[in-house]
Amino acid sequence: GVLSLKFPEAPTVKSSCGFFTELLPRCAEIAPVGQVVHENGKVLLQAVLEGIGGQASRSLMDHFAEILFALNKHCFSHLSVW
């Protein structure tokens, strides 16, 4: 999923952003999901920030912002460490 955030095709990036937007709220509900996000969240955050920083098209910024919002809302304790 993280690799597809860096693809040049906008539909692929939108789908990947949607995946993470749906996955992150499940961190507290499903322990294995929380474990994966805890272990790989830093890489996800880095990919999102690279996309916002200019690697992705400006039309995709809302989708990246949704991931940041989901991280802030559902994984705040980890986000502040990353």
C-alpha positions as CSV (number, residue, x, y, z in Angstrom):
1,G,0.0,0.0,0.0
2,V,2.8,2.5,0.9
3,L,4.5,1.8,-2.4
4,S,1.4,2.6,-4.4
5,L,1.3,6.1,-2.8
6,K,4.3,6.9,-4.9
7,F,2.9,5.7,-8.2
8,P,2.5,8.3,-11.0
9,E,-1.0,7.2,-11.8
10,A,-3.6,9.3,-9.9
11,P,-6.3,6.6,-9.7
12,T,-3.9,4.2,-8.1
13,V,-2.8,6.8,-5.5
14,K,-6.5,7.7,-4.8
15,S,-7.3,4.0,-4.2
16,S,-4.3,3.6,-1.9
17,C,-5.3,6.7,0.1
18,G,-8.8,5.3,0.4
19,F,-7.4,2.0,1.7
20,F,-5.4,3.7,4.4
21,T,-8.3,6.0,5.3
22,E,-10.4,2.9,5.9
23,L,-7.6,0.9,7.6
24,L,-6.4,3.4,10.2
25,P,-9.7,3.7,12.1
26,R,-9.5,-0.1,12.7
27,C,-6.2,0.2,14.6
28,A,-7.9,0.0,18.0
29,E,-10.5,-2.6,17.0
30,I,-8.3,-5.2,15.4
31,A,-5.0,-6.0,17.2
32,P,-3.1,-7.3,14.1
33,V,-4.0,-4.1,12.2
34,G,-2.7,-2.0,15.1
35,Q,0.5,-3.9,15.2
36,V,1.1,-3.4,11.5
37,V,0.4,0.3,11.7
38,H,2.6,0.6,14.7
39,E,5.5,-1.1,13.0
40,N,5.1,0.5,9.6
41,G,3.5,3.8,10.4
42,K,6.7,5.8,10.1
43,V,7.1,4.7,6.5
44,L,3.5,5.6,5.8
45,L,3.9,9.0,7.2
46,Q,7.1,9.6,5.3
47,A,5.4,8.5,2.0
48,V,2.5,10.9,2.7
49,L,4.7,13.8,3.5
50,E,6.8,13.2,0.3
51,G,3.6,13.2,-1.7
52,I,2.5,16.4,-0.2
53,G,6.0,17.9,-0.6
54,G,5.7,17.7,-4.3
55,Q,6.1,14.1,-5.4
56,A,2.4,13.8,-6.2
57,S,0.0,15.8,-8.3
58,R,-1.8,18.8,-6.5
59,S,-5.1,17.2,-7.3
60,L,-4.3,14.4,-4.8
61,M,-3.6,16.6,-1.8
62,D,-7.1,16.1,-0.3
63,H,-6.5,12.4,-0.3
64,F,-3.2,12.7,1.4
65,A,-4.7,15.1,3.9
66,E,-7.4,12.4,4.7
67,I,-4.6,10.0,5.7
68,L,-2.9,12.6,7.9
69,F,-6.3,13.3,9.5
70,A,-6.9,9.6,10.1
71,L,-3.4,9.2,11.6
72,N,-3.9,12.2,13.9
73,K,-7.4,11.0,15.0
74,H,-6.7,7.2,15.5
75,C,-3.0,6.9,16.0
76,F,-2.0,10.1,17.7
77,S,0.3,8.6,20.3
78,H,2.3,6.9,17.6
79,L,2.2,9.9,15.2
80,S,3.9,12.1,17.8
81,V,6.7,9.6,18.0
82,W,7.1,9.2,14.3
